[in-house]
Amino acid sequence: IDRAGMLMLIPELALCILSVPIGVAVDRFHFTFARCQRWYACGAATIAASHLGLGFGGSPPFFVLTLGVAYAFCNQLTWASFPGVCPN
């Protein structure tokens, strides 16, 4: 259980470290709604692939790290997409 607890810190750490730089990049490069959704789809596919990798016995540190990176991307792209859905 201790090892699993330590592994679950990896996605949270990746989320904390990467959220601000990803958000700044999305804002700086003026991602449109369509562009946000394309990148969001890539993030969702990465999350699914990471879960499959963990389920089939892949390297836990690698797949848990990719989960954290994908969570950070999806989190920032969700917030960046709101103006495209509700422009007023």
C-alpha positions in Angstrom: 0.0 0.0 0.0 2.9 2.4 0.7 4.3 2.0 -2.8 0.8 2.6 -4.3 0.5 5.7 -2.2 3.8 7.0 -3.4 2.9 6.3 -7.0 -0.3 8.2 -6.7 1.7 11.3 -5.7 3.3 11.3 -9.2 0.1 12.5 -11.1 -0.7 15.1 -8.4 2.9 16.4 -8.6 2.8 16.5 -12.4 -0.6 18.3 -12.3 0.9 20.9 -9.9 4.0 21.5 -11.9 2.6 21.4 -15.4 -0.8 23.2 -15.0 0.5 26.7 -15.0 3.0 26.4 -17.9 0.3 24.6 -20.0 -2.3 27.2 -19.1 0.2 30.0 -20.1 1.0 28.3 -23.4 -2.7 27.8 -24.2 -3.3 31.5 -23.5 -0.2 32.7 -25.3 -0.9 30.7 -28.5 -4.6 31.7 -28.5 -6.0 28.2 -28.8 -9.3 28.2 -30.5 -12.2 26.0 -29.3 -11.6 23.5 -32.0 -7.8 23.3 -31.3 -8.5 22.9 -27.5 -10.8 20.0 -28.3 -8.3 18.3 -30.6 -5.7 18.5 -27.8 -8.2 17.4 -25.3 -9.0 14.3 -27.3 -5.2 13.5 -27.4 -5.1 13.9 -23.6 -8.2 11.7 -23.1 -6.6 9.0 -25.4 -3.4 9.2 -23.3 -5.4 8.7 -20.1 -7.1 5.7 -21.6 -3.8 4.3 -22.9 -2.2 4.8 -19.5 -5.0 2.9 -17.8 -4.6 0.1 -20.3 -0.9 0.0 -19.8 -1.3 -0.2 -16.0 -4.0 -2.9 -16.4 -1.8 -5.0 -18.6 1.2 -4.8 -16.2 3.2 -2.0 -17.8 5.7 0.1 -15.9 3.7 1.8 -13.1 6.0 4.9 -12.7 5.8 5.6 -16.5 2.1 5.1 -16.9 1.3 7.0 -13.7 3.5 9.9 -14.9 1.7 9.9 -18.3 -1.6 10.0 -16.4 -0.4 13.2 -14.5 0.7 14.9 -17.7 -2.6 14.1 -19.5 -4.6 15.2 -16.5 -2.8 18.5 -16.5 -3.4 19.0 -20.2 -7.1 18.1 -20.0 -7.6 20.3 -16.9 -6.2 23.4 -18.6 -7.9 22.7 -21.9 -11.3 22.4 -20.2 -11.0 25.8 -18.7 -9.7 27.3 -21.9 -12.7 25.9 -23.8 -15.4 27.7 -21.8 -15.2 30.9 -23.8 -15.8 28.9 -27.0 -18.9 27.3 -25.5 -20.3 30.4 -23.7 -18.9 33.4 -25.6 -21.0 36.0 -23.8 
